[in-house]
Amino acid sequence: MTGPGVLAGLSVVTLAPNLPGPLAAAALRDDGARVVKVEPPGGDPLMALSAGWYADLHRGVEVRTLDLKTDAGQAELRALLAGADLLLTSSRPSALARLGLSPAALDADFPHLCRVRIVGDTRDPETPGHDLTYQAAAGLLDPVNPAMPRTLLADVLGGREAYAAALALLLGRERGSAERERVVGLGDAARFASAPLRYGLTAPGGLLSGAHATYRLYRTADGWMAAAPLEAHFAGRWMATLGPDAARTLAGHLTAHWVDVAAREDLPLVAVTETEGPWGD
């Protein structure tokens, strides 16, 4: 980003620990907003889980430690909210109500303040859960041979949805909208991500399930390639390059060979690799 950012001059207060809240807050920061993160005396669990990621997400964020169960902590929070444009939370409704942060109380005390509430699931926001349980409930884990997911899909997508909700509220307020609050559910995010499965695209036998030659994984002599020559022009080039038995052809050469072929022939064919970046802190 160059320049001050589209949200320059706007102030965000976040009480949201773990991952979705910091992801959303970091995106708002990157767009130029001033972000103040309020953490309890015990800190944010994300710091213990991944100190490196915590540091990256909180770069340029002002972190304050407040005990919101005390009068002094409450007074400092209310002073922050009085000058803020957006409040980001990720606690259950009952916990927010105990802190005097129910929707009704915030409407009365800070009518200018937009709020994004991240909850576990909008269907039942009081039920506890985490990314793994939301993915399982949404059908994103194989019920026959389940494996741990390689990413925190509900958390990451939920963080992006919270960011989008914040932008919509802030833009709406500038245009005269009376809407001040949106609720983002992590279970809802997982269900949203399950649409390709529910509509049959990635279900067994579906076009994008791996059952078809033009969208599947192939073994090479030393690894795996992901192939997606779906469109007619790619499919024709795929057939001309690999012949009628692509699996046998691909298995006859090293992955590096096929990476070169893909670049030369302009084919959507890439190596299956490990992620780049740090593994832990």
C-alpha positions as CSV (number, residue, x, y, z in Angstrom):
1,M,0.0,0.0,0.0
2,T,1.2,3.5,-0.9
3,G,-0.1,6.7,0.6
4,P,-2.2,7.0,3.8
5,G,-4.7,4.3,3.0
6,V,-8.5,4.5,2.3
7,L,-9.3,4.2,6.0
8,A,-6.9,6.9,7.2
9,G,-8.4,9.0,9.9
10,L,-10.7,6.1,11.1
11,S,-10.1,4.4,14.5
12,V,-10.7,0.8,15.3
13,V,-10.9,-0.8,18.8
14,T,-10.7,-4.5,18.9
15,L,-11.3,-6.9,21.8
16,A,-11.0,-9.9,19.6
17,P,-8.2,-12.4,20.4
18,N,-7.2,-15.7,18.7
19,L,-7.2,-15.6,14.9
20,P,-10.3,-14.2,13.1
21,G,-10.3,-10.9,15.0
22,P,-6.6,-10.2,14.5
23,L,-6.8,-11.1,10.8
24,A,-9.7,-8.6,10.3
25,A,-7.9,-5.9,12.4
26,A,-4.7,-6.3,10.4
27,A,-6.6,-5.9,7.2
28,L,-8.1,-2.7,8.5
29,R,-4.7,-1.5,9.6
30,D,-3.3,-2.2,6.2
31,D,-6.0,0.0,4.8
32,G,-4.9,2.9,6.9
33,A,-7.1,2.7,10.0
34,R,-5.6,3.3,13.5
35,V,-6.1,0.0,15.4
36,V,-6.1,-0.3,19.2
37,K,-6.1,-3.8,20.5
38,V,-7.4,-4.3,24.1
39,E,-6.1,-7.5,25.7
40,P,-6.9,-9.0,29.1
41,P,-4.1,-9.4,31.7
42,G,-3.5,-12.9,30.5
43,G,-2.8,-11.7,26.9
44,D,-4.0,-13.2,23.6
45,P,-3.7,-17.0,23.3
46,L,-2.5,-16.5,19.7
47,M,0.8,-15.2,21.2
48,A,1.5,-18.6,22.8
49,L,0.3,-20.5,19.7
50,S,2.3,-18.6,17.1
51,A,4.4,-15.8,18.3
52,G,5.6,-15.0,14.8
53,W,2.1,-14.7,13.3
54,Y,0.9,-12.7,16.3
55,A,3.8,-10.3,15.8
56,D,3.0,-9.9,12.1
57,L,-0.8,-9.4,12.7
58,H,-0.1,-6.8,15.4
59,R,2.5,-4.8,13.5
60,G,1.6,-1.2,13.9
61,V,-1.3,-2.1,16.3
62,E,-1.4,-0.3,19.6
63,V,-1.9,-3.1,22.2
64,R,-3.3,-2.1,25.6
65,T,-3.7,-4.4,28.6
66,L,-7.0,-3.8,30.4
67,D,-8.9,-5.7,33.0
68,L,-12.5,-5.1,31.8
69,K,-13.9,-6.6,35.0
70,T,-12.6,-3.5,36.9
71,D,-14.1,0.0,37.0
72,A,-10.7,1.4,35.8
73,G,-10.6,-1.0,32.9
74,Q,-14.2,-0.2,31.9
75,A,-13.6,3.5,32.1
76,E,-10.5,3.3,29.8
77,L,-12.4,1.2,27.3
78,R,-15.3,3.6,27.2
79,A,-12.9,6.5,26.6
80,L,-11.5,4.5,23.7
81,L,-15.0,3.7,22.3
82,A,-16.1,7.4,22.5
83,G,-13.5,8.3,19.9
84,A,-13.7,5.1,17.8
85,D,-15.4,4.4,14.5
86,L,-15.5,0.6,14.8
87,L,-15.5,-2.0,17.6
88,L,-14.5,-5.6,16.8
89,T,-15.4,-8.4,19.2
90,S,-15.3,-12.2,19.3
91,S,-16.9,-13.1,22.6
92,R,-20.2,-14.8,23.1
93,P,-23.2,-12.5,23.5
94,S,-23.6,-13.4,27.2
95,A,-20.0,-12.4,27.9
96,L,-20.3,-9.1,26.1
97,A,-23.5,-8.4,28.0
98,R,-21.7,-8.9,31.3
99,L,-19.1,-6.3,30.2
100,G,-21.9,-3.8,29.4
101,L,-21.3,-4.3,25.7
102,S,-24.7,-5.6,24.6
103,P,-26.1,-4.2,21.3
104,A,-28.7,-2.2,23.2
105,A,-26.1,-0.7,25.5
106,L,-23.7,0.2,22.7
107,D,-26.6,1.7,20.7
108,A,-27.5,3.9,23.6
109,D,-24.0,4.9,24.6
110,F,-22.1,5.1,21.3
111,P,-24.7,5.7,18.5
112,H,-21.9,6.6,16.0
113,L,-19.9,3.4,16.7
114,C,-20.0,0.6,14.1
115,R,-19.6,-3.0,15.5
116,V,-18.6,-6.3,14.0
117,R,-19.3,-9.2,16.3
118,I,-17.5,-12.5,15.5
119,V,-19.3,-15.5,17.0
120,G,-18.9,-19.2,16.8
121,D,-22.1,-19.7,14.7
122,T,-25.0,-17.3,14.2
123,R,-27.4,-20.3,14.6
124,D,-26.4,-20.7,18.2
125,P,-23.7,-18.1,19.2
126,E,-23.5,-19.4,22.8
127,T,-22.2,-22.9,21.8
128,P,-18.4,-23.2,22.0
129,G,-16.3,-24.4,19.2
130,H,-13.2,-23.8,17.1
131,D,-12.1,-24.1,13.5
132,L,-11.9,-27.9,13.6
133,T,-15.5,-28.3,14.9
134,Y,-16.9,-25.9,12.4
135,Q,-15.2,-27.6,9.5
136,A,-16.5,-31.0,10.8
137,A,-20.0,-29.7,11.2
138,A,-20.0,-28.2,7.7
139,G,-19.0,-31.5,6.1
140,L,-15.5,-30.4,5.1
141,L,-13.8,-33.4,6.7
142,D,-14.1,-36.9,5.2
143,P,-16.4,-38.8,7.5
144,V,-14.9,-42.2,6.5
145,N,-11.2,-41.4,6.6
146,P,-11.0,-38.0,8.3
147,A,-7.7,-36.1,8.4
148,M,-6.7,-32.9,10.1
149,P,-7.2,-30.0,7.8
150,R,-4.1,-28.3,6.5
151,T,-5.5,-24.8,7.1
152,L,-7.8,-23.0,9.5
153,L,-10.4,-22.4,6.9
154,A,-13.3,-21.1,9.1
155,D,-11.0,-18.8,11.0
156,V,-9.3,-17.4,8.0
157,L,-12.5,-17.0,5.9
158,G,-14.3,-15.6,9.0
159,G,-11.6,-13.0,9.5
160,R,-12.0,-11.9,5.9
161,E,-15.8,-11.8,6.3
162,A,-15.4,-9.7,9.4
163,Y,-13.2,-7.3,7.4
164,A,-15.8,-7.1,4.7
165,A,-18.5,-6.5,7.3
166,A,-16.5,-3.6,8.8
167,L,-16.0,-2.0,5.4
168,A,-19.7,-2.3,4.6
169,L,-20.7,-0.7,7.9
170,L,-18.2,2.1,7.7
171,L,-19.2,2.9,4.1
172,G,-22.9,2.7,4.9
173,R,-22.5,5.1,7.8
174,E,-20.8,7.6,5.6
175,R,-23.8,7.3,3.2
176,G,-26.4,7.8,5.9
177,S,-27.2,4.2,6.8
178,A,-28.5,3.6,10.3
179,E,-27.0,0.1,10.4
180,R,-24.4,-0.2,13.1
181,E,-23.8,-3.9,13.7
182,R,-23.1,-7.0,11.7
183,V,-22.6,-10.5,13.1
184,V,-20.1,-12.9,11.5
185,G,-20.2,-16.6,12.3
186,L,-17.3,-18.9,11.9
187,G,-19.6,-21.9,11.5
188,D,-21.4,-19.8,8.8
189,A,-18.1,-19.2,7.1
190,A,-17.4,-23.0,7.0
191,R,-20.8,-23.7,5.6
192,F,-20.2,-21.0,3.0
193,A,-17.0,-22.7,2.0
194,S,-18.8,-26.0,1.7
195,A,-20.9,-24.8,-1.2
196,P,-18.8,-26.5,-3.9
197,L,-19.3,-29.8,-2.0
198,R,-23.1,-29.3,-1.4
199,Y,-23.7,-28.4,-5.0
200,G,-21.8,-31.5,-6.2
201,L,-18.7,-29.9,-7.8
202,T,-16.3,-31.5,-5.3
203,A,-18.6,-34.4,-4.2
204,P,-17.5,-37.9,-5.2
205,G,-17.9,-38.2,-9.0
206,G,-18.2,-34.4,-9.4
207,L,-16.4,-32.5,-12.1
208,L,-13.9,-31.1,-9.5
209,S,-13.7,-34.2,-7.3
210,G,-10.6,-35.8,-8.9
211,A,-12.7,-38.3,-10.8
212,H,-12.1,-36.6,-14.2
213,A,-8.8,-36.4,-16.1
214,T,-8.9,-32.6,-16.5
215,Y,-9.1,-31.8,-12.8
216,R,-7.1,-34.2,-10.6
217,L,-3.8,-35.1,-9.0
218,Y,-1.2,-37.1,-10.9
219,R,1.9,-39.0,-9.8
220,T,5.2,-38.1,-11.3
221,A,8.4,-40.1,-11.0
222,D,9.3,-38.3,-7.8
223,G,6.1,-36.5,-6.5
224,W,2.7,-35.2,-7.5
225,M,1.3,-32.6,-9.9
226,A,-2.0,-30.8,-9.8
227,A,-3.7,-30.5,-13.2
228,A,-6.7,-28.4,-14.1
229,P,-7.0,-28.1,-17.9
230,L,-10.8,-27.7,-17.8
231,E,-11.4,-25.3,-20.7
232,A,-11.5,-26.7,-24.2
233,H,-8.4,-24.9,-25.4
234,F,-6.4,-26.2,-22.3
235,A,-7.9,-29.7,-22.7
236,G,-6.8,-29.8,-26.3
237,R,-3.3,-28.7,-25.5
238,W,-3.3,-31.2,-22.6
239,M,-4.2,-34.1,-24.9
240,A,-1.7,-33.0,-27.6
241,T,1.1,-32.7,-25.0
242,L,0.5,-35.8,-22.8
243,G,-1.5,-38.2,-25.1
244,P,-4.4,-40.4,-24.2
245,D,-2.8,-41.8,-21.0
246,A,-1.8,-38.7,-19.1
247,A,-1.2,-40.7,-15.9
248,R,1.3,-43.0,-17.5
249,T,3.0,-40.2,-19.3
250,L,3.4,-38.0,-16.2
251,A,4.7,-41.0,-14.1
252,G,7.5,-41.4,-16.5
253,H,9.4,-38.1,-15.7
254,L,10.4,-36.1,-12.7
255,T,8.3,-33.3,-11.4
256,A,10.8,-30.6,-12.5
257,H,10.5,-31.8,-16.1
258,W,6.7,-31.3,-16.0
259,V,7.0,-27.9,-14.4
260,D,9.1,-26.9,-17.4
261,V,6.6,-28.5,-19.8
262,A,3.7,-26.6,-18.2
263,A,5.5,-23.3,-18.6
264,R,6.4,-24.0,-22.2
265,E,3.0,-25.3,-23.2
266,D,1.0,-22.8,-21.1
267,L,-0.8,-25.6,-19.2
268,P,-2.5,-25.3,-15.7
269,L,-0.2,-27.9,-14.2
270,V,1.8,-27.3,-11.0
271,A,3.8,-29.2,-8.6
272,V,2.3,-30.2,-5.2
273,T,4.7,-28.6,-2.7
274,E,5.0,-27.7,0.9
275,T,4.0,-24.3,2.0
276,E,6.7,-21.6,2.1
277,G,7.5,-19.6,5.2
278,P,8.2,-20.5,8.9
279,W,7.0,-23.7,10.6
280,G,6.5,-22.5,14.1
281,D,8.4,-19.8,15.9
